[in-house]
Amino acid sequence: MTLAAPHKKAKALKSGSRRPAKELCSECGLCDTYYIHYVKEACAFIHQQVAELEAQAHGRSRDLDSSNELYFGVHQDMMAAKKKQPIEGAQWTGIVSTIACEMLTQGFVEGVVCVQNSQDDRFQPAPILARTCEEILAAKVNKPTLSPNLSVLEEIENSGMKRLLVIGVGCQIQALRAVEKQLGLEKLYILGTPCVDNVSRAGLQKFLETTSKSPETVVHYEFMQDFRVHFKHENGSIEKVPFFGLNTKELKDVFAPSCMSCFDYVNSLADLVVGYMGAPFGWQWIMVRNETGREMLDLVQDQLDTQPVMSSGDRKAAVQQSIPAYDKGVTLPMWAAKMMGLVIEKIGPKGLEYARFSIDSHFTRNYLYLKRNYPEKLEAHVPEYAKRIVNQYELPEK
Ligand SMILES: Cc1cc2nc3c(=O)[nH]c(=O)nc-3n(C[C@H](O)[C@H](O)[C@H](O)COP(=O)(O)OP(=O)(O)OC[C@H]3O[C@@H](n4cnc5c(N)ncnc54)[C@H](O)[C@@H]3O)c2cc1C
């Protein structure tokens, strides 16, 4: 007699129930399935275990004495890339969607976990287990909202699929790695994106209304390497708002508490990561973490233009100055913000140094947030690499 796996007796939480991680829940979807059985070990906000899971996924945890690994995690290769023929309407050039389609059509996997949007709201996430390239392409572009991608995990086990690709952000991938062995798969591929400052659907509305001149026509947006938020509108026009002109006072409570407590910006546990912030403006940034990631990238290599990563400038003074400015909610008048944006774009950090700028700014902010709001969690929740990064800066005492 074979015994049913213990999780199969567990009951998923009903929507609207209070989650085990309480207000720090990032709605990754695990608790919407019977894998909630493992939540105390698996949830990124209850049990931080990045180093252990790095060793499980990549064969070793990151080398804290290597300045690149300290920041970007375990990797064997890094590059800037863009598709020779970009996918219209993708977030960047569509490298993520292209890899996923190739994996499926070439028979490497039987299904792909990704997230489409609901029928009546382009920003409302609707995770799916895609079985066709059309379904994957319908999931292109960021849903800049907390998305329960793991809510489809039960469907995978029930479908009998043995080879799977999951696309997701760091908190989803940490929980997935923690339950990976329970999924009964022969092979799991993980394609991650960096992620920061995510919001609830209501939070997104406030962000759009506070920051864009035409919130209802925004199709997508990105915090760009030129220190401006680029909003793309339905008519194809691009609206640019300098970071330094954002209404920080109004926006302080917009980001989800989970994202204000997150130290896995670069998706440390994915096999392959595709973002943009370590690449020159207009290019995507690819990090191959292990052989599985290499296998995925090889499938699309001939569809990409690539160039080596570069790094220039010095971020440290700008990060140090931004800590008290953010803390006090300082907002510059728009003319001054534009001037500052222009100067910083000319002389400021670029390439990997820009990525470090963004990581430093978010880790210092998040460290302060945890210290003030969840002091009892600080020691165990902040990974060693993040403590070292934060320790480079002077933070307010309280
Ligand atoms: C909320 C968010 C914040 C990000 N912030 C940064 C950043 O600060 N720096 C950086 O370098 N990169 C960031 N990225 C990644 C970057 O914006 C692009 O997603 C990435 O470069 C891939 O672009 P693409 O054109 O190849 O993707 P596409 O081909 O357009 O595919 C996008 C894929 O993302 C998945 N996806 C969309 N929304 C979500 C979501 N909410 N949760 C999980 N998966 C999702 C979809 O399933 C789809 O497969 C962020 C991504 C997200 C979702």
The ligand as an SDF file (V2000), in Angstrom:
LIG
                    3D

 53 58  0  0  0  0  0  0  0  0999 V2000
    7.0960   43.3270  -10.2120 C   0  0  0  0  0  0  0  0  0  0  0  0
    8.3620   43.2560  -11.0120 C   0  0  0  0  0  0  0  0  0  0  0  0
    9.4270   44.1320  -10.7050 C   0  0  0  0  0  0  0  0  0  0  0  0
   10.6280   44.0530  -11.4300 C   0  0  0  0  0  0  0  0  0  0  0  0
   11.6710   44.8760  -11.0700 N   0  0  0  0  0  0  0  0  0  0  0  0
   12.8580   44.7370  -11.7140 C   0  0  0  0  0  0  0  0  0  0  0  0
   13.9890   45.5210  -11.3220 C   0  0  0  0  0  0  0  0  0  0  0  0
   13.9130   46.3570  -10.4170 O   0  0  0  0  0  0  0  0  0  0  0  0
   15.1750   45.3200  -11.9690 N   0  0  0  0  0  0  0  0  0  0  0  0
   15.3090   44.4170  -13.0030 C   0  0  0  0  0  0  0  0  0  0  0  0
   16.4060   44.2690  -13.5480 O   0  0  0  0  0  0  0  0  0  0  0  0
   14.2440   43.6800  -13.4080 N   0  0  0  0  0  0  0  0  0  0  0  0
   13.0310   43.8230  -12.7940 C   0  0  0  0  0  0  0  0  0  0  0  0
   11.9610   43.0670  -13.1920 N   0  0  0  0  0  0  0  0  0  0  0  0
   12.1030   42.2100  -14.4080 C   0  0  0  0  0  0  0  0  0  0  0  0
   11.9220   42.9900  -15.7100 C   0  0  0  0  0  0  0  0  0  0  0  0
   10.9800   44.0480  -15.5530 O   0  0  0  0  0  0  0  0  0  0  0  0
   11.3870   42.0770  -16.8580 C   0  0  0  0  0  0  0  0  0  0  0  0
   10.2800   41.3260  -16.3940 O   0  0  0  0  0  0  0  0  0  0  0  0
   12.4100   41.1200  -17.3340 C   0  0  0  0  0  0  0  0  0  0  0  0
   13.5270   41.8190  -17.8050 O   0  0  0  0  0  0  0  0  0  0  0  0
   11.8350   40.2370  -18.4700 C   0  0  0  0  0  0  0  0  0  0  0  0
   11.4930   41.0140  -19.5860 O   0  0  0  0  0  0  0  0  0  0  0  0
   10.9810   40.2810  -20.9180 P   0  0  0  0  0  0  0  0  0  0  0  0
   10.6400   41.2900  -21.9570 O   0  0  0  0  0  0  0  0  0  0  0  0
   11.9880   39.2340  -21.2680 O   0  0  0  0  0  0  0  0  0  0  0  0
    9.6640   39.5880  -20.3340 O   0  0  0  0  0  0  0  0  0  0  0  0
    8.3050   39.1350  -21.0630 P   0  0  0  0  0  0  0  0  0  0  0  0
    8.6410   38.2740  -22.2360 O   0  0  0  0  0  0  0  0  0  0  0  0
    7.4020   40.3000  -21.2490 O   0  0  0  0  0  0  0  0  0  0  0  0
    7.6820   38.1620  -19.9470 O   0  0  0  0  0  0  0  0  0  0  0  0
    7.3860   38.6270  -18.6440 C   0  0  0  0  0  0  0  0  0  0  0  0
    7.1770   37.3920  -17.7650 C   0  0  0  0  0  0  0  0  0  0  0  0
    7.0590   37.8470  -16.3990 O   0  0  0  0  0  0  0  0  0  0  0  0
    6.0680   37.0660  -15.7380 C   0  0  0  0  0  0  0  0  0  0  0  0
    5.4600   37.9580  -14.7390 N   0  0  0  0  0  0  0  0  0  0  0  0
    4.8090   39.1160  -14.9850 C   0  0  0  0  0  0  0  0  0  0  0  0
    4.4030   39.6730  -13.8430 N   0  0  0  0  0  0  0  0  0  0  0  0
    4.7810   38.8390  -12.8380 C   0  0  0  0  0  0  0  0  0  0  0  0
    4.6150   38.8490  -11.4230 C   0  0  0  0  0  0  0  0  0  0  0  0
    3.9960   39.8640  -10.7850 N   0  0  0  0  0  0  0  0  0  0  0  0
    5.1080   37.8110  -10.7030 N   0  0  0  0  0  0  0  0  0  0  0  0
    5.7390   36.7810  -11.3260 C   0  0  0  0  0  0  0  0  0  0  0  0
    5.9440   36.7310  -12.6640 N   0  0  0  0  0  0  0  0  0  0  0  0
    5.4570   37.7350  -13.4080 C   0  0  0  0  0  0  0  0  0  0  0  0
    5.0600   36.6330  -16.8090 C   0  0  0  0  0  0  0  0  0  0  0  0
    4.5790   35.3510  -16.5020 O   0  0  0  0  0  0  0  0  0  0  0  0
    5.9170   36.5990  -18.0950 C   0  0  0  0  0  0  0  0  0  0  0  0
    6.2900   35.2760  -18.3990 O   0  0  0  0  0  0  0  0  0  0  0  0
   10.7420   43.1190  -12.4900 C   0  0  0  0  0  0  0  0  0  0  0  0
    9.6950   42.2430  -12.7900 C   0  0  0  0  0  0  0  0  0  0  0  0
    8.5080   42.2980  -12.0490 C   0  0  0  0  0  0  0  0  0  0  0  0
    7.3830   41.3280  -12.3750 C   0  0  0  0  0  0  0  0  0  0  0  0
  1  2  1  0
  2  3  1  0
  2 52  2  0
  3  4  2  0
  4  5  1  0
  4 50  1  0
  5  6  2  0
  6  7  1  0
  6 13  1  0
  7  8  2  0
  7  9  1  0
  9 10  1  0
 10 11  2  0
 10 12  1  0
 12 13  2  0
 13 14  1  0
 14 15  1  0
 14 50  1  0
 15 16  1  0
 16 17  1  0
 16 18  1  0
 18 19  1  0
 18 20  1  0
 20 21  1  0
 20 22  1  0
 22 23  1  0
 23 24  1  0
 24 25  2  0
 24 26  1  0
 24 27  1  0
 27 28  1  0
 28 29  2  0
 28 30  1  0
 28 31  1  0
 31 32  1  0
 32 33  1  0
 33 34  1  0
 33 48  1  0
 34 35  1  0
 35 36  1  0
 35 46  1  0
 36 37  1  0
 36 45  1  0
 37 38  2  0
 38 39  1  0
 39 40  1  0
 39 45  2  0
 40 41  1  0
 40 42  2  0
 42 43  1  0
 43 44  2  0
 44 45  1  0
 46 47  1  0
 46 48  1  0
 48 49  1  0
 50 51  2  0
 51 52  1  0
 52 53  1  0
M  END
$$$$
